[in-house]
């Protein structure tokens, strides 16, 4: 961790951000517990084949989920962030694992490494900040970096949340149809159970509106949970 980032991360200015990080980490851990992704991030296909893959957070903010996955032993872990300003306040354990990237353009994932497909994908309150004409590119980027059977944790605001100016506020069905067009299958039962979990008093936090926008998907195959 750089000295500059250490001072920034431990300053009083970021105490509120740390509280948010704690809440987001709790949400992330409930997802791991629910889906059952092992620490080694191995995923078994219906025929028993094991696929190695890891975790990617698209629009990762401070990188708290990236840091959590890394510290649990999930490999590889990657975070993608659109904002240079946000990237300046990264969690120390995420600094080397987060890349600045414009997700509104189609991404050539091979520029990162030979391993650029993941078994668990996460993007919360990112899609609504991408212009409508580029929305499908974002869905395409998710799909082209997903292993078959990968889980996607997705949430996009339908109303302004007050933090950043949204560019594309849409109902859940808009995103669901777009993601299904790129090969994802909506996992209704998992969605309902995770929403109920995130609304529990022990979990619900500063982003109380997030559960109402949550949707869980599985790439390439229907979820038979």
N, C-alpha and C positions, 0 to 999 in steps of 0.2 A: 504494500500500500504506500502510495506516495505521501510525503509529509504534508503536502497541501491538502490532499483528500482526507488525511487523518484529522487535521484541524477542522476541516469542514464537517466531517461526519460526526465529530464529537462536540460540536458547538451547540449552544442552546437553541439556535435557529432551527436545528433539525430534530429537536425532541419530539415535536408533533409528528414528523415524518417517521421517526422510530416507532411511535405508537401505531401508525398506519401499517408499518412493516410487520409488526407483531400480529396484527389482525390478519393481514394478507397471508402470512406464514401459516397461521392457524387454518385458514381456508385451504391452502395448498396441501397441508398434511391430511385434511379430511378427504381430499381427492385421492391422494395416494392410498389411504386406508380403504376407501370405497372401491377403487378400481383394482387394488391389489397389485400394483406395479412393484416388483421386488427391487431392492436396492441396486442390483446389477442391471436393472432396466432391460430385462429379457422379456420377450413377448412370444407366446406360443400361438401358432396358427391352429385352425381347427384340425388339421392333419397331424399335429404334434411337432411340426418343425419350429425350431427356436430361431427367432430373429433378434440380432443384437441391435439395440438402438437406445436413444436417450431422451432428453427433454429439451424443448425449445420454448421460450417465452417471447412472443411476437409483440413488441411494444412493451418492453419489460420494466420501464421506469427505473427505479432504484436498483433493480436486479435482485430483490429479496428472494423471489422464487428460484432464480438461478443459483444463488448462494445456498439456499436450503437443499436443492437437489444435489448440488456438488458435495455438500457436507454429508449427505446421506449415502454417497458413493455412486450416484447415478452418473453414467458416462456414455456418451459425451453430454455435456450441458452447454447450452448456448442461449444468449439473450440478444434480441435485436431491438434497437431503439431508434426512433425517428428524430428525437430532439437532442441537439447538442447540449442544451441547457440542463435537461434532465440527466444526461449522462455524466454531468459534473458531480452529481451527488450519489454515485453508485455505492452500494454496499461493498465493503472491502473485499469480500470473498468473490465478488462478481466482476471486479475490475478487468481481469484478463479474459473474461468469457463473454463480454458484451461488445457487440459491433454496431456502429452507426450504419443504418441502411434505410433507404427510401422504399417502403413496402408498397407504395402505390405503383411502382414499376415492376414488371416481371423480373424475377431474380434468377440469375444463373448460379445455382447452389454449388456447382462444382468448383467455384473459385475459393470456397472455404476449405474443403478437405474431401477426402474420399467418402467420409461418413457425414452425409448431410441430410439423412432422413431419420425421423424420430418416431418414437412410440407413444410419447405423450406431448401434446401441444397445448399451449395456453395463450389466450389473448382476451383480455378484458378491457373494455372501454377504449378500444383502439380503432375499430372499423368505422365508427361514426365520425372520426377525424380525417377520413380519406374521402376525397371528392367523389361524387356519384359516378363520374365517368371512369374512375379508376378502381371502383369497388370490386369489380370482377377480378382485376389483377391481384388484389389482396387475397381473395378466395383461391385463386390459382396458385399463389405462392404458398399458401397453407397446404394445398393438395399435393403440390410437387415436392414437398419436403416431408411427407407423411409415409411411413411404412404401412403396408396393408394391415389393417386391424388396429391402427393407431387411434387413440382417443384424443379428441379435441374438446377442451373446455373453453367455451366461447360466450362472451357477453358484450352487447353493444347497447348503449343508452338510446331510449326512445325520446327522451326529453333532455334539455340542457341540464348539466350537473353543476355548472357554475365555475368549474376549474379552467377549462379550455373551450374555445369556441368550436362547436361541432360543425361539420360540413355536410353530414348525411344522416340525419335522424330518421330512422325507419323502424317499423314494427318488427317483431321477432320473425314473422313469417317471411319477410323480405330476405333476411339473411339466411334463413333455413332453406328457402328455395334456391338461392345462389350457391350455397354450400353443397346442396344435393346435386346440383348441376355439375359440380366438380368431382363428385364421387363419394361424398360423405353421406352417412345414414344417421338420421336423428334418433337418439336414444332416449325415448320419452320416460321410461321408468327410472333410468339413472338420473335424468334431469330432475324429476319430481323428488327423488330421495335426497339429492344433493341440495336442492333448494330448501327442503325442510331442515336439513342439517345446518345450512348456513344461516337459517333464521333462528336457531337456538340461542338463548341468552348468552351462553358461553362462547359463541362464535360471532354473533352479529356485532358489528362495530361501526366505524365511521362511515363506511360506504353501505349503509343499510339498504340502499336501492339496488345494489348489485345482484342479489339473489333473484329479483323479479325479472332480470334480463338474462339470467343464466340459461344456456342450452349446452347439452352434451351430445357430441357426435362421434361416430366411428367411421374410419375411412376404409372404403373398399368392400366391407362386408357388413350385413345387418347385425345389430347388437342383439344377441339372444339372451340377454340377462333376464 
